Amino acid sequence: MSVLPRISEPRDLRALTKDELLELCREIREFTVEAVQKTGGHISSSLGTVELTVALHRVFDSPRDKLVWDTGHQAYVHKILTGRRERFDSLRQFGGISGFLSRSESEHDVFGAGHAGTSISAAHGMAIARDLKGEDFHVVAVIGDGALTAGLAFEGLNNVGHDRRRVIVVLNDNGMSIAPNVGAVSRMLEAVRTAPPYREAKHVVRNVLDHMPGSDLVEEARRRIFNSMKALLIPNLLFEQFGFTYFGPIDGHDLFAVEHLLEKARDFRDGPILVHLHTQKGHGYGPAEDDNVKWHGVSATGAAKPSAPQYTAVFADTVREILRHDERTIAITAAMPGGTGLQPLFREFPGRLIDVGISEQHAVTMAGGLATQGVVPIVAIYSTFLQRAYDQVLHDVAVQDLSIVLALDRAGIVGDDGRTHQGLYDIAYLRPMPGMTLMAPRDERMLRHMLWTAYRHASARRGSIAVRFPRGAGFGARTDEPLEEIPLGTSETLREGDDLVLLAYGHPVNATLAAAEALAVDGIEATVIDARFAKPLDAERFLGLAARIPRFVTIEEHVVAGGFGSAVAELFSERGAAVETLHIGVPDEHVDHGAQSRWRHHYGLDAEGITRTVRSRWPQLVRLRTAEGSAG
């Protein structure tokens, strides 16, 4: 008899026999692989946490005890066991359940997380609140070793260790984030995994010392000898230096060993604890074990393959051309060599491709350091992740008038990953920075020329420059032309008309052109402008059009507040242009998961929506043209 259908809430796990628990783990893996391949999502990470999740929910009493997951990639099993199994066919779909943790979705999701490194700090806050209110529950932060490359994780460890607060940190150590982990912490964990078992080695050291004289005169010598011998037998355990009691490492796929260790941690009352589990990403599913980078995230089965190249691939190919052209150029990624398309370039340009791990702040400030020495850094970071390095872009780059290239992949609506990953804020947070130039291409051909322009701009030390481009496939534009530099702050007129101006920035340009053609059927003739730059604006062209055409519509795949349309409105206000303006973009609300096309339609960012909005705003233009046609 199947076990999984009998689990509707965590307490149901406690009634299962050992054999039933093992069968449950097998069924969970089977269900996860089957369900996620239909909807798309993250498979490998959750397959690696099956036993851990079952053990956590048997040992702790969620939601009274707080289980704080670091990102949602590893938490699908948590969702399955907390009453959401029957909704898994809606995973990451419009109106369905989130692919990440969501406080509004379940009382068991005590802290939402889509960006790595947050769990320890959040758990610390919950533990402080618990003690302040005189309550008694457990707080457990579950963090992957990849997230330990994030500075925030170490800020959390530092403060929890200093505070000596009762917090349990479970380290899910699989040697991976999305790509293989980088950095000294990763090497340290590997040394721990391959060393003699920690507790056994520590026991050997203590046995040796127990046979030494015990007078007060030699106590300090005993302490020093203990530390020295421990260092010989055991790799330096950073966590104990942080003030944590360390349990592990153990096999994270031995369900009963994990459960036993978590019980020990639960019952330990003397300060914070770190439980170290060694797991395998993709465990229990052969294809994911063999290639857990590929199976980290999968697309829905049967999804149509795009006929045009992905923007990410065009970006990587263009970076290759730039690196071949100039040996002073370096490309940087923050734990996303595959996601940014740069992975193949690591082999082709050894020493000139740098992966810093989940350390966006370090990536930007390091780029600033490179720029001081005449090197041109191309920093490839998703728009949503660059938010984490806002101060570094402003303080360490812009304030010092340094010149770097920011390549913002996944700008705009990202689709299935939802509100934690939307790239909808970069214009607003970069535009106020003095000396910053902002560009966005309408297609993959223009992306190539903009990247070349950005490189040329930075290499001439004329300031920093950001290029935002969307997730997904392009429009089939040519990508084999020689690279050309675009004059800064110049737009391009794509269609002429006298009734209104459709002023689009980036991805919506092509939808805007299609809308103009649809409006022409009603007799409304629109000028269509590809703005190309959000900063500096093509002020003279826009003002010249405003002098003869009194209606402007700005279109952008970004929040309206502080975005491209706001920049145009500021220009018209400053220069006293008497223009009626309408801004199409994302309103003041969070955008959840769902297909990009679905959300673009929802916000009127497709051709149909732009056409409908214009007709609704200026119905007199339709009636006027209809009347003129009848009179003729």
LOBAMI-700913 format. One record per residue (C-alpha): x, z, y; residue in one letter; residue number from 1. Coordinates in steps of 0.05 Angstrom, whole numbers, plus 5000, padded with zeros to 4 digits. Layout:
<nodes>
> X, Z, Y, a, NUM
...
</nodes>
This chain:
<nodes>
> 5000, 5000, 5000, m, 1
> 5027, 4981, 5069, s, 2
> 5050, 5039, 5111, v, 3
> 5053, 5009, 5182, l, 4
> 4977, 5000, 5190, p, 5
> 4969, 5075, 5179, r, 6
> 5011, 5092, 5240, i, 7
> 4969, 5095, 5303, s, 8
> 5008, 5150, 5339, e, 9
> 5075, 5185, 5330, p, 10
> 5047, 5247, 5295, r, 11
> 5025, 5202, 5237, d, 12
> 5099, 5195, 5218, l, 13
> 5105, 5268, 5199, r, 14
> 5059, 5261, 5140, a, 15
> 5100, 5207, 5106, l, 16
> 5144, 5217, 5045, t, 17
> 5216, 5194, 5044, k, 18
> 5199, 5131, 5005, d, 19
> 5143, 5116, 5053, e, 20
> 5189, 5124, 5112, l, 21
> 5239, 5075, 5083, l, 22
> 5183, 5026, 5069, e, 23
> 5158, 5036, 5140, l, 24
> 5225, 5016, 5168, c, 25
> 5225, 4953, 5126, r, 26
> 5154, 4935, 5149, e, 27
> 5171, 4948, 5222, i, 28
> 5229, 4899, 5219, r, 29
> 5185, 4847, 5185, e, 30
> 5129, 4857, 5236, f, 31
> 5177, 4854, 5296, t, 32
> 5210, 4789, 5275, v, 33
> 5144, 4755, 5260, e, 34
> 5108, 4780, 5322, a, 35
> 5164, 4768, 5373, v, 36
> 5178, 4697, 5349, q, 37
> 5106, 4680, 5367, k, 38
> 5108, 4710, 5437, t, 39
> 5181, 4707, 5454, g, 40
> 5221, 4769, 5470, g, 41
> 5280, 4812, 5449, h, 42
> 5290, 4819, 5375, i, 43
> 5362, 4841, 5359, s, 44
> 5363, 4903, 5402, s, 45
> 5299, 4932, 5373, s, 46
> 5318, 4915, 5302, l, 47
> 5379, 4959, 5313, g, 48
> 5338, 5019, 5333, t, 49
> 5286, 5022, 5278, v, 50
> 5312, 5083, 5242, e, 51
> 5331, 5117, 5308, l, 52
> 5261, 5107, 5336, t, 53
> 5226, 5132, 5274, v, 54
> 5271, 5193, 5273, a, 55
> 5261, 5208, 5347, l, 56
> 5186, 5208, 5339, h, 57
> 5189, 5253, 5277, r, 58
> 5236, 5303, 5310, v, 59
> 5207, 5305, 5380, f, 60
> 5135, 5311, 5404, d, 61
> 5123, 5253, 5451, s, 62
> 5095, 5252, 5504, p, 63
> 5104, 5327, 5513, r, 64
> 5178, 5317, 5498, d, 65
> 5205, 5262, 5543, k, 66
> 5238, 5202, 5510, l, 67
> 5273, 5162, 5565, v, 68
> 5294, 5093, 5542, w, 69
> 5348, 5055, 5578, d, 70
> 5316, 4986, 5588, t, 71
> 5261, 4962, 5542, g, 72
> 5302, 4915, 5498, h, 73
> 5312, 4970, 5448, q, 74
> 5242, 5000, 5453, a, 75
> 5196, 4951, 5418, y, 76
> 5192, 4997, 5357, v, 77
> 5174, 5054, 5405, h, 78
> 5116, 5011, 5429, k, 79
> 5094, 4995, 5358, i, 80
> 5093, 5069, 5339, l, 81
> 5056, 5091, 5402, t, 82
> 4991, 5054, 5392, g, 83
> 5008, 4984, 5416, r, 84
> 5020, 4947, 5351, r, 85
> 4953, 4912, 5352, e, 86
> 4967, 4884, 5422, r, 87
> 5035, 4856, 5404, f, 88
> 5007, 4785, 5403, d, 89
> 5002, 4794, 5479, s, 90
> 5074, 4816, 5488, l, 91
> 5101, 4789, 5555, r, 92
> 5039, 4745, 5563, q, 93
> 4997, 4742, 5626, f, 94
> 4953, 4804, 5624, g, 95
> 4986, 4830, 5561, g, 96
> 5035, 4886, 5546, i, 97
> 5102, 4888, 5579, s, 98
> 5168, 4872, 5546, g, 99
> 5197, 4934, 5580, f, 100
> 5175, 5006, 5588, l, 101
> 5115, 5014, 5634, s, 102
> 5087, 5081, 5658, r, 103
> 5020, 5049, 5671, s, 104
> 5017, 5022, 5599, e, 105
> 5026, 5085, 5559, s, 106
> 5035, 5160, 5568, e, 107
> 5094, 5153, 5519, h, 108
> 5131, 5109, 5569, d, 109
> 5155, 5165, 5614, v, 110
> 5201, 5122, 5656, f, 111
> 5199, 5047, 5667, g, 112
> 5264, 5010, 5660, a, 113
> 5286, 4938, 5662, g, 114
> 5356, 4947, 5691, h, 115
> 5408, 4983, 5650, a, 116
> 5440, 5050, 5664, g, 117
> 5381, 5089, 5690, t, 118
> 5362, 5135, 5632, s, 119
> 5411, 5193, 5641, i, 120
> 5396, 5201, 5715, s, 121
> 5321, 5198, 5703, a, 122
> 5326, 5248, 5645, a, 123
> 5366, 5295, 5690, h, 124
> 5311, 5293, 5742, g, 125
> 5258, 5309, 5689, m, 126
> 5300, 5367, 5662, a, 127
> 5309, 5397, 5732, i, 128
> 5234, 5392, 5743, a, 129
> 5221, 5424, 5675, r, 130
> 5265, 5484, 5691, d, 131
> 5239, 5490, 5762, l, 132
> 5168, 5496, 5736, k, 133
> 5186, 5542, 5679, g, 134
> 5165, 5494, 5625, e, 135
> 5196, 5483, 5557, d, 136
> 5202, 5413, 5530, f, 137
> 5259, 5368, 5508, h, 138
> 5286, 5310, 5549, v, 139
> 5322, 5255, 5511, v, 140
> 5357, 5195, 5543, a, 141
> 5369, 5137, 5495, v, 142
> 5424, 5092, 5523, i, 143
> 5461, 5033, 5493, g, 144
> 5536, 5031, 5497, d, 145
> 5531, 4967, 5539, g, 146
> 5495, 5007, 5593, a, 147
> 5555, 5054, 5597, l, 148
> 5590, 4999, 5636, t, 149
> 5541, 5014, 5692, a, 150
> 5567, 5062, 5744, g, 151
> 5499, 5097, 5749, l, 152
> 5506, 5120, 5677, a, 153
> 5570, 5156, 5693, f, 154
> 5540, 5186, 5756, e, 155
> 5487, 5215, 5710, g, 156
> 5537, 5240, 5658, l, 157
> 5578, 5272, 5713, n, 158
> 5520, 5310, 5744, n, 159
> 5487, 5331, 5678, v, 160
> 5554, 5357, 5653, g, 161
> 5567, 5393, 5718, h, 162
> 5497, 5423, 5719, d, 163
> 5501, 5444, 5645, r, 164
> 5427, 5425, 5641, r, 165
> 5394, 5420, 5572, r, 166
> 5390, 5345, 5564, v, 167
> 5401, 5305, 5500, i, 168
> 5435, 5237, 5508, v, 169
> 5431, 5191, 5448, v, 170
> 5484, 5137, 5450, l, 171
> 5461, 5076, 5411, n, 172
> 5530, 5045, 5400, d, 173
> 5528, 4975, 5373, n, 174
> 5587, 4944, 5411, g, 175
> 5540, 4897, 5448, m, 176
> 5498, 4890, 5511, s, 177
> 5475, 4818, 5510, i, 178
> 5546, 4793, 5501, a, 179
> 5601, 4834, 5468, p, 180
> 5618, 4894, 5511, n, 181
> 5679, 4896, 5556, v, 182
> 5721, 4951, 5586, g, 183
> 5759, 5014, 5569, a, 184
> 5696, 5053, 5549, v, 185
> 5681, 5001, 5496, s, 186
> 5752, 5008, 5469, r, 187
> 5745, 5084, 5468, m, 188
> 5681, 5080, 5428, l, 189
> 5712, 5032, 5379, e, 190
> 5769, 5082, 5370, a, 191
> 5719, 5137, 5356, v, 192
> 5682, 5094, 5306, r, 193
> 5746, 5078, 5267, t, 194
> 5778, 5148, 5271, a, 195
> 5769, 5202, 5218, p, 196
> 5701, 5234, 5224, p, 197
> 5703, 5275, 5287, y, 198
> 5676, 5341, 5261, r, 199
> 5720, 5336, 5199, e, 200
> 5782, 5326, 5241, a, 201
> 5763, 5382, 5287, k, 202
> 5754, 5428, 5227, h, 203
> 5824, 5410, 5202, v, 204
> 5854, 5429, 5269, v, 205
> 5817, 5496, 5271, r, 206
> 5840, 5513, 5199, n, 207
> 5912, 5502, 5220, v, 208
> 5905, 5547, 5281, l, 209
> 5868, 5601, 5243, d, 210
> 5932, 5615, 5204, h, 211
> 5973, 5625, 5267, m, 212
> 5987, 5694, 5298, p, 213
> 5930, 5716, 5342, g, 214
> 5960, 5763, 5394, s, 215
> 5941, 5757, 5467, d, 216
> 6011, 5731, 5483, l, 217
> 6000, 5667, 5443, v, 218
> 5927, 5654, 5459, e, 219
> 5943, 5604, 5514, e, 220
> 5993, 5570, 5468, a, 221
> 5940, 5567, 5414, r, 222
> 5892, 5533, 5463, r, 223
> 5944, 5481, 5483, r, 224
> 5964, 5467, 5411, i, 225
> 5891, 5459, 5392, f, 226
> 5881, 5406, 5447, n, 227
> 5946, 5371, 5429, s, 228
> 5931, 5368, 5354, m, 229
> 5860, 5346, 5367, k, 230
> 5887, 5289, 5410, a, 231
> 5931, 5267, 5352, l, 232
> 5874, 5265, 5302, l, 233
> 5816, 5246, 5346, i, 234
> 5812, 5194, 5403, p, 235
> 5802, 5227, 5470, n, 236
> 5728, 5242, 5475, l, 237
> 5708, 5229, 5546, l, 238
> 5640, 5260, 5534, f, 239
> 5667, 5330, 5519, e, 240
> 5709, 5325, 5582, q, 241
> 5643, 5312, 5619, f, 242
> 5616, 5378, 5592, g, 243
> 5574, 5351, 5534, f, 244
> 5574, 5379, 5464, t, 245
> 5588, 5318, 5420, y, 246
> 5553, 5304, 5354, f, 247
> 5575, 5243, 5314, g, 248
> 5588, 5188, 5304, p, 249
> 5542, 5175, 5246, i, 250
> 5509, 5113, 5215, d, 251
> 5449, 5100, 5258, g, 252
> 5414, 5064, 5200, h, 253
> 5415, 5124, 5154, d, 254
> 5346, 5149, 5173, l, 255
> 5352, 5218, 5144, f, 256
> 5422, 5231, 5171, a, 257
> 5397, 5210, 5240, v, 258
> 5337, 5256, 5234, e, 259
> 5380, 5314, 5212, h, 260
> 5429, 5305, 5270, l, 261
> 5371, 5299, 5321, l, 262
> 5342, 5364, 5293, e, 263
> 5409, 5398, 5305, k, 264
> 5411, 5371, 5376, a, 265
> 5339, 5393, 5388, r, 266
> 5354, 5464, 5366, d, 267
> 5420, 5469, 5405, f, 268
> 5408, 5508, 5469, r, 269
> 5477, 5513, 5501, d, 270
> 5480, 5457, 5552, g, 271
> 5477, 5381, 5546, p, 272
> 5489, 5344, 5481, i, 273
> 5511, 5274, 5466, l, 274
> 5490, 5245, 5398, v, 275
> 5532, 5185, 5379, h, 276
> 5501, 5135, 5331, l, 277
> 5536, 5072, 5306, h, 278
> 5484, 5017, 5297, t, 279
> 5483, 4942, 5285, q, 280
> 5445, 4898, 5332, k, 281
> 5396, 4856, 5292, g, 282
> 5403, 4901, 5231, h, 283
> 5361, 4883, 5171, g, 284
> 5348, 4811, 5191, y, 285
> 5402, 4763, 5167, g, 286
> 5400, 4710, 5223, p, 287
> 5402, 4765, 5277, a, 288
> 5459, 4801, 5242, e, 289
> 5499, 4736, 5239, d, 290
> 5486, 4717, 5312, d, 291
> 5457, 4774, 5352, n, 292
> 5473, 4741, 5418, v, 293
> 5427, 4683, 5400, k, 294
> 5374, 4731, 5374, w, 295
> 5379, 4780, 5432, h, 296
> 5322, 4742, 5465, g, 297
> 5281, 4686, 5434, v, 298
> 5230, 4637, 5460, s, 299
> 5160, 4632, 5431, a, 300
> 5155, 4590, 5368, t, 301
> 5130, 4520, 5383, g, 302
> 5149, 4522, 5457, a, 303
> 5160, 4452, 5483, a, 304
> 5233, 4434, 5496, k, 305
> 5246, 4413, 5568, p, 306
> 5265, 4341, 5580, s, 307
> 5307, 4358, 5640, a, 308
> 5370, 4402, 5639, p, 309
> 5366, 4476, 5654, q, 310
> 5388, 4497, 5723, y, 311
> 5436, 4546, 5690, t, 312
> 5471, 4490, 5652, a, 313
> 5477, 4448, 5715, v, 314
> 5506, 4508, 5751, f, 315
> 5558, 4519, 5697, a, 316
> 5578, 4445, 5695, d, 317
> 5587, 4445, 5770, t, 318
> 5629, 4508, 5769, v, 319
> 5673, 4474, 5717, r, 320
> 5684, 4416, 5766, e, 321
> 5702, 4465, 5822, i, 322
> 5750, 4505, 5778, l, 323
> 5785, 4440, 5758, r, 324
> 5790, 4420, 5830, h, 325
> 5818, 4485, 5857, d, 326
> 5862, 4535, 5819, e, 327
> 5848, 4587, 5873, r, 328
> 5776, 4593, 5849, t, 329
> 5751, 4647, 5801, i, 330
> 5682, 4656, 5771, a, 331
> 5654, 4726, 5758, i, 332
> 5594, 4749, 5717, t, 333
> 5565, 4818, 5704, a, 334
> 5552, 4821, 5629, a, 335
> 5516, 4754, 5629, m, 336
> 5567, 4701, 5608, p, 337
> 5514, 4668, 5565, g, 338
> 5455, 4678, 5613, g, 339
> 5493, 4647, 5671, t, 340
> 5518, 4589, 5628, g, 341
> 5591, 4608, 5639, l, 342
> 5609, 4627, 5568, q, 343
> 5643, 4561, 5549, p, 344
> 5686, 4565, 5612, l, 345
> 5721, 4628, 5588, f, 346
> 5758, 4587, 5536, r, 347
> 5772, 4529, 5583, e, 348
> 5798, 4572, 5641, f, 349
> 5830, 4635, 5612, p, 350
> 5843, 4686, 5666, g, 351
> 5797, 4653, 5716, r, 352
> 5731, 4675, 5686, l, 353
> 5717, 4750, 5691, i, 354
> 5661, 4790, 5657, d, 355
> 5658, 4859, 5688, v, 356
> 5601, 4885, 5644, g, 357
> 5538, 4915, 5674, i, 358
> 5575, 4930, 5738, s, 359
> 5545, 4888, 5794, e, 360
> 5572, 4934, 5848, q, 361
> 5643, 4927, 5821, h, 362
> 5635, 4852, 5814, a, 363
> 5618, 4843, 5888, v, 364
> 5670, 4890, 5916, t, 365
> 5723, 4860, 5869, m, 366
> 5703, 4792, 5896, a, 367
> 5714, 4819, 5966, g, 368
> 5784, 4841, 5945, g, 369
> 5798, 4771, 5917, l, 370
> 5774, 4740, 5982, a, 371
> 5824, 4781, 6023, t, 372
> 5879, 4745, 5984, q, 373
> 5854, 4674, 5995, g, 374
> 5819, 4667, 5928, v, 375
> 5749, 4637, 5926, v, 376
> 5704, 4680, 5881, p, 377
> 5640, 4650, 5854, i, 378
> 5597, 4711, 5835, v, 379
> 5542, 4691, 5787, a, 380
> 5489, 4746, 5784, i, 381
> 5414, 4742, 5773, y, 382
> 5375, 4752, 5837, s, 383
> 5342, 4815, 5810, t, 384
> 5409, 4846, 5790, f, 385
> 5444, 4831, 5856, l, 386
> 5395, 4882, 5886, q, 387
> 5438, 4934, 5853, r, 388
> 5498, 4913, 5895, a, 389
> 5463, 4908, 5962, y, 390
> 5510, 4957, 5996, d, 391
> 5571, 4923, 5968, q, 392
> 5548, 4855, 5995, v, 393
> 5535, 4885, 6063, l, 394
> 5590, 4937, 6070, h, 395
> 5647, 4907, 6029, d, 396
> 5636, 4833, 6043, v, 397
> 5593, 4818, 6103, a, 398
> 5618, 4874, 6149, v, 399
> 5689, 4851, 6136, q, 400
> 5673, 4777, 6148, d, 401
> 5698, 4759, 6078, l, 402
> 5680, 4694, 6045, s, 403
> 5651, 4693, 5975, i, 404
> 5599, 4650, 5939, v, 405
> 5538, 4685, 5911, l, 406
> 5502, 4644, 5857, a, 407
> 5433, 4675, 5847, l, 408
> 5405, 4651, 5781, d, 409
> 5332, 4668, 5763, r, 410
> 5311, 4668, 5836, a, 411
> 5236, 4666, 5845, g, 412
> 5184, 4679, 5792, i, 413
> 5219, 4693, 5725, v, 414
> 5159, 4694, 5679, g, 415
> 5158, 4735, 5615, d, 416
> 5207, 4790, 5634, d, 417
> 5159, 4814, 5688, g, 418
> 5163, 4858, 5749, r, 419
> 5232, 4888, 5736, t, 420
> 5265, 4820, 5734, h, 421
> 5229, 4780, 5788, q, 422
> 5278, 4747, 5836, g, 423
> 5231, 4751, 5895, l, 424
> 5269, 4792, 5946, y, 425
> 5338, 4760, 5957, d, 426
> 5321, 4722, 6021, i, 427
> 5295, 4785, 6053, a, 428
> 5354, 4829, 6034, y, 429
> 5408, 4777, 6049, l, 430
> 5380, 4743, 6111, r, 431
> 5393, 4802, 6159, p, 432
> 5467, 4804, 6142, m, 433
> 5509, 4773, 6199, p, 434
> 5551, 4714, 6177, g, 435
> 5511, 4702, 6113, m, 436
> 5488, 4631, 6097, t, 437
> 5428, 4620, 6050, l, 438
> 5412, 4556, 6012, m, 439
> 5362, 4535, 5958, a, 440
> 5358, 4468, 5921, p, 441
> 5295, 4429, 5908, r, 442
> 5323, 4401, 5843, d, 443
> 5385, 4401, 5799, e, 444
> 5418, 4344, 5838, r, 445
> 5415, 4385, 5902, m, 446
> 5440, 4447, 5865, l, 447
> 5505, 4411, 5850, r, 448
> 5516, 4391, 5923, h, 449
> 5498, 4460, 5948, m, 450
> 5548, 4494, 5901, l, 451
> 5601, 4446, 5926, w, 452
> 5581, 4461, 5998, t, 453
> 5584, 4536, 5983, a, 454
> 5653, 4530, 5953, y, 455
> 5679, 4488, 6012, r, 456
> 5648, 4538, 6061, h, 457
> 5680, 4598, 6028, a, 458
> 5747, 4565, 6017, s, 459
> 5750, 4550, 6092, a, 460
> 5736, 4624, 6104, r, 461
> 5674, 4610, 6145, r, 462
> 5635, 4668, 6115, g, 463
> 5596, 4685, 6052, s, 464
> 5543, 4639, 6026, i, 465
> 5487, 4648, 5974, a, 466
> 5453, 4594, 5932, v, 467
> 5388, 4615, 5898, r, 468
> 5360, 4574, 5841, f, 469
> 5304, 4585, 5792, p, 470
> 5299, 4600, 5718, r, 471
> 5283, 4541, 5673, g, 472
> 5289, 4466, 5673, a, 473
> 5299, 4420, 5732, g, 474
> 5260, 4358, 5749, f, 475
> 5304, 4305, 5717, g, 476
> 5343, 4288, 5780, a, 477
> 5410, 4255, 5773, r, 478
> 5470, 4300, 5762, t, 479
> 5525, 4248, 5755, d, 480
> 5537, 4234, 5829, e, 481
> 5602, 4253, 5864, p, 482
> 5596, 4321, 5896, l, 483
> 5580, 4320, 5971, e, 484
> 5583, 4373, 6025, e, 485
> 5517, 4385, 6062, i, 486
> 5523, 4401, 6136, p, 487
> 5502, 4473, 6146, l, 488
> 5433, 4486, 6173, g, 489
> 5406, 4415, 6162, t, 490
> 5339, 4400, 6131, s, 491
> 5314, 4335, 6102, e, 492
> 5249, 4298, 6118, t, 493
> 5217, 4272, 6054, l, 494
> 5150, 4247, 6082, r, 495
> 5122, 4232, 6152, e, 496
> 5053, 4251, 6177, g, 497
> 5020, 4272, 6243, d, 498
> 4968, 4324, 6223, d, 499
> 5011, 4382, 6198, l, 500
> 5081, 4400, 6174, v, 501
> 5092, 4425, 6103, l, 502
> 5159, 4462, 6107, l, 503
> 5183, 4481, 6037, a, 504
> 5244, 4519, 6014, y, 505
> 5275, 4511, 5945, g, 506
> 5235, 4501, 5881, h, 507
> 5166, 4490, 5914, p, 508
> 5190, 4427, 5950, v, 509
> 5168, 4380, 5894, n, 510
> 5099, 4414, 5888, a, 511
> 5093, 4407, 5964, t, 512
> 5106, 4332, 5960, l, 513
> 5052, 4325, 5907, a, 514
> 5005, 4366, 5951, a, 515
> 5018, 4319, 6010, a, 516
> 4998, 4260, 5967, e, 517
> 4934, 4295, 5947, a, 518
> 4918, 4313, 6019, l, 519
> 4927, 4241, 6039, a, 520
> 4868, 4223, 5996, v, 521
> 4827, 4265, 6044, d, 522
> 4859, 4229, 6102, g, 523
> 4905, 4287, 6120, i, 524
> 4975, 4261, 6134, e, 525
> 5029, 4314, 6127, a, 526
> 5103, 4313, 6144, t, 527
> 5141, 4344, 6086, v, 528
> 5208, 4378, 6101, i, 529
> 5258, 4404, 6050, d, 530
> 5287, 4461, 6092, a, 531
> 5348, 4469, 6047, r, 532
> 5372, 4529, 6088, f, 533
> 5337, 4594, 6103, a, 534
> 5396, 4614, 6146, k, 535
> 5415, 4580, 6191, p, 536
> 5350, 4544, 6201, l, 537
> 5347, 4472, 6225, d, 538
> 5320, 4498, 6291, a, 539
> 5322, 4435, 6332, e, 540
> 5285, 4394, 6280, r, 541
> 5232, 4447, 6270, f, 542
> 5222, 4457, 6344, l, 543
> 5218, 4382, 6356, g, 544
> 5164, 4376, 6304, l, 545
> 5127, 4435, 6333, a, 546
> 5125, 4401, 6401, a, 547
> 5080, 4346, 6374, r, 548
> 5048, 4375, 6310, i, 549
> 5012, 4442, 6322, p, 550
> 5003, 4462, 6249, r, 551
> 5058, 4488, 6203, f, 552
> 5055, 4512, 6131, v, 553
> 5116, 4547, 6100, t, 554
> 5121, 4548, 6024, i, 555
> 5170, 4592, 5986, e, 556
> 5175, 4625, 5918, e, 557
> 5192, 4692, 5947, h, 558
> 5155, 4750, 5979, v, 559
> 5126, 4730, 6046, v, 560
> 5152, 4793, 6080, a, 561
> 5221, 4779, 6108, g, 562
> 5228, 4712, 6073, g, 563
> 5237, 4640, 6094, f, 564
> 5169, 4636, 6128, g, 565
> 5185, 4699, 6167, s, 566
> 5249, 4666, 6192, a, 567
> 5210, 4605, 6216, v, 568
> 5158, 4649, 6250, a, 569
> 5213, 4687, 6285, e, 570
> 5243, 4622, 6310, l, 571
> 5177, 4598, 6338, f, 572
> 5163, 4665, 6371, s, 573
> 5232, 4668, 6403, e, 574
> 5227, 4597, 6430, r, 575
> 5155, 4601, 6451, g, 576
> 5130, 4546, 6406, a, 577
> 5053, 4542, 6407, a, 578
> 5044, 4530, 6333, v, 579
> 4991, 4553, 6284, e, 580
> 5029, 4576, 6222, t, 581
> 5008, 4591, 6151, l, 582
> 5055, 4623, 6101, h, 583
> 5048, 4611, 6026, i, 584
> 5088, 4657, 5981, g, 585
> 5081, 4721, 5942, v, 586
> 5039, 4775, 5976, p, 587
> 5056, 4849, 5980, d, 588
> 5047, 4866, 5907, e, 589
> 5088, 4869, 5843, h, 590
> 5088, 4807, 5798, v, 591
> 5080, 4823, 5724, d, 592
> 5098, 4785, 5662, h, 593
> 5069, 4718, 5644, g, 594
> 5089, 4644, 5645, a, 595
> 5120, 4619, 5709, q, 596
> 5069, 4564, 5715, s, 597
> 5012, 4614, 5709, r, 598
> 5038, 4657, 5765, w, 599
> 5054, 4597, 5810, r, 600
> 4983, 4575, 5802, h, 601
> 4958, 4645, 5815, h, 602
> 4995, 4649, 5881, y, 603
> 4979, 4578, 5902, g, 604
> 5051, 4554, 5895, l, 605
> 5035, 4493, 5854, d, 606
> 5009, 4427, 5883, a, 607
> 4936, 4445, 5870, e, 608
> 4944, 4512, 5904, g, 609
> 4979, 4484, 5966, i, 610
> 4926, 4430, 5972, t, 611
> 4870, 4480, 5965, r, 612
> 4900, 4528, 6017, t, 613
> 4909, 4473, 6069, v, 614
> 4839, 4446, 6060, r, 615
> 4811, 4517, 6066, s, 616
> 4851, 4533, 6129, r, 617
> 4837, 4468, 6166, w, 618
> 4772, 4440, 6139, p, 619
> 4761, 4404, 6205, q, 620
> 4817, 4355, 6187, l, 621
> 4781, 4333, 6125, v, 622
> 4715, 4324, 6162, r, 623
> 4749, 4288, 6219, l, 624
> 4782, 4237, 6174, r, 625
> 4719, 4228, 6134, t, 626
> 4680, 4214, 6198, a, 627
> 4732, 4166, 6223, e, 628
> 4730, 4129, 6157, g, 629
> 4654, 4123, 6159, s, 630
> 4656, 4098, 6231, a, 631
> 4706, 4046, 6212, g, 632
</nodes>
